[in-house]
Amino acid sequence: MGKLDQWLGGGPLISDGAWGTQLQALGLEPGIIPDSWNLLHPERVQQVAQGYVDAGSQVILTNTFRANSITLAEAGLGDQVAAINRAGAEISQRAAAGRALVFASIGPTGKMLMMGEVTAEAAKAAFSDQAAALADAGADALLIETMSDIEEAKVALDAAKATGLPVIVSFAFDTGRNKDRTMMGVTPEMAAQEMEAAGADAVGANCGAGVENFVAVCARLKEACSLPIWIKANAGLPQMKDGQIAYNTSADYFASHYAPLVAAGASFIGGCCGTSPEFIAALVKARIAA
């Protein structure tokens, strides 16, 4: 039995919510790469992680979504890859304090493989360095998230698997009339089948759309493979309000989808952009009531 199966032995687990919007509320300014705060303001990053643990998250992520060498180099932080990732994993571990698992976040490079903006070799080197630093710092598992391209996801998965940790790969289904394709045209079925064949330990969906879109996507992922399913929906679609990005989904509405998501096969349920500890507390309440 794999580690994920052991962790899921008691039923679906509640993960955390958004990090970016929480860090912005603590003073992160537009244009500043959030991951840099792992070194500059570790106490504020820990405050975000702590908020989710206190709300009842059983799995929390790390503030390392953009901490690959390709993205960091563009922000002038190319020599800080190992330090930023190690700090991110350590901060979340301090907040978890044994009460939650820490799944380290690995996001896309931001470059398109098929357009030749980056080579597969360069992308793999970037993912390998990041995954190794996160594993060395004691992460329980690795989460490759917000992917839109199957090929980049495979490269990241291959790099992450070398650590020996469980690896989850999650895609952003944000395109098409039903918001059921990635920007690169990947369907839930394609994502599930390709990732299972490539050796992922779980597959999922995050970001891209509101929670009401995720029930159908979850069911399609589950039907297409035998892996656990990771689900992290947005608090609706972002809208501009008084010059600020706002999300209009309530925590209670979001949590009302807990039971339908479990019925659709979700093993991990949390929130993405616009969600907060309030959303996680509502999910925990729904889990208890289920």
Secondary structure, DSSP 8 states (H G I E B T S, - for coil): --HHHHHGGGS-EE----SHHHHHHTT--TTS-GGGHHHH-HHHHHHHHHHHHHHT-SEE--S-TT-SHHHHHHTT-GGGHHHHHHHHHHHHHHHHTTSSEEEEEE---SS-TTTTSS-HHHHHHHHHHHHHHHHHTT-SEEEEEEE--HHHHHHHHHHHHTT-S-EEEEE---BTTTT-B-TT---HHHHHHHHHHTT-SEEEEEEEEEHHHHHHHHHHHHHH-SS-EEEEEESS--EEETTEEE----HHHHHTTHHHHHHTTEEEEEE-TT--HHHHHHHHHHHHH-
